[in-house]
Amino acid sequence: MGRAKNQLGQNDLEAAGFWIQQSLELAIKGCIISHPEGELIKEHGLGYLLKKLLQFYPEFAPSLEPYRDFVRKFEPFYIEARYPMEEMQMPDSKQFRQYLDTAEQLLKILTSIAFKQENP
């Protein structure tokens, strides 16, 4: 999230969105592979990844379900970075600061999930 904060401070909202997307993607994937039956997933869609995570950790559904629509807001940032398209509808910097706060809250939950599994 540090890069996202840095880019936001420079008012580079596209880059901030990309780094938020990357942080969330890696954290969700980390949780999935931390599960004993987890697997490496090559998908990048945050909505899909969150759904997959809930298959492994259904007990976290009450904590994670409220973020389902939120994570989907960042899917275009990954796509745009890889496959430039026409101009995206960009939230303003105030909205992005709120997004960053929400993403950090989600990362705390994901961290607790990832470290729930202890190595024998």
N, C-alpha and C positions, 0 to 999 in steps of 0.2 A: 504494500500500500504506500510505501515511501515514495516510489516513483510517481504514483498517481497524485499524491499531495504536492510533490515538487512541480509537476506539470500544471496542476490546478493553480498553484501560486504564480506560475508564469502565464496564466490564462490560456493555456493550450488545452482546451476542453476535449478535443478529439483524442489527444494522447492520454489525458487523464482517464477518459472512458475506456480506452484500450487497456491501460494498466489495471484498472479496477476489474475489467473482464478477465484479464490474465490471472490476477490474484485469486479471484473467486473460482475460476476453472481449476487452477492447481490445487487449491484447498479442498474443493469437492472431490477431485480425483484422488488426492491423498487420503481422504476419509474412506473412499471406496476401496482402495488397495490396502488400507489398514485392517479391513475386515478379513477374517480367516478365509472367507469364500470370495473375497473381492478379486477383481481382475482389472487389468489395464484397459482403459477405454479410450479409443482414438477420436471419439466425438468431441465437438467443441461447444455445442449448444448448451447453455447453462440450464435451461428449462429441462432438457432431457437428462442432463447429469444429475440435477437435483432429484428428479423422479427416480432415477436409478439408485441414488444414494438412499432414498427412502425405502427401497426394496431390501436393502441390507440392514437398515436401521429404522424400522417402522416405529420404534418407541420414541424417536425424535420428531415424528410428524407434527405434534402440536407446536414445537419450536420452529420447525422449518417451513411448514405450509404457508405462513404469512409472507414468506420471501419468494414464493413461486413467481408472482408477477414482477417483482422487483428485479430478479436476476435476468429475466427476459429482456429488460430494458438495455442490457449490455451486449446482447448477441450481435447487434449491428456493428459494434465497434470492432469485434474480431473480424467479421466479414469485410468491413470497409478497409481494414488494415491489409487484408490479404487480397482483396478484389475490389479496387476502387470503383465506386459507382457515382451516381449523381449525388448532389448535395444532400446530406442527412439533415433531419430536423434535430437541431442541437438544443438541449436544455441550457438555461443561462447559468452563470457561475454560482449564484445563490442556490439554485436547485442542485447543482453538482456537489456543493458542500454538504447538502443534506444527503445526497446519494452516498458520498464518502462516509459519512457518519453511520448510515444504515449498513453499508458494506462492512464496516469495521465491527458492528454488532454481529452480523452474520459470521464473520471470520472467528469471533470468539466462540460461537456455538460450534462451528466446524472444528476448531482446535480441540474443544472438549470431546467431540466425537472421535477424532483421530487418536487422541491419547487415552481414550477409554479402553482400547485394546492393549493389553500388556503382553509382552513376549514372555513365554514360559521359561 
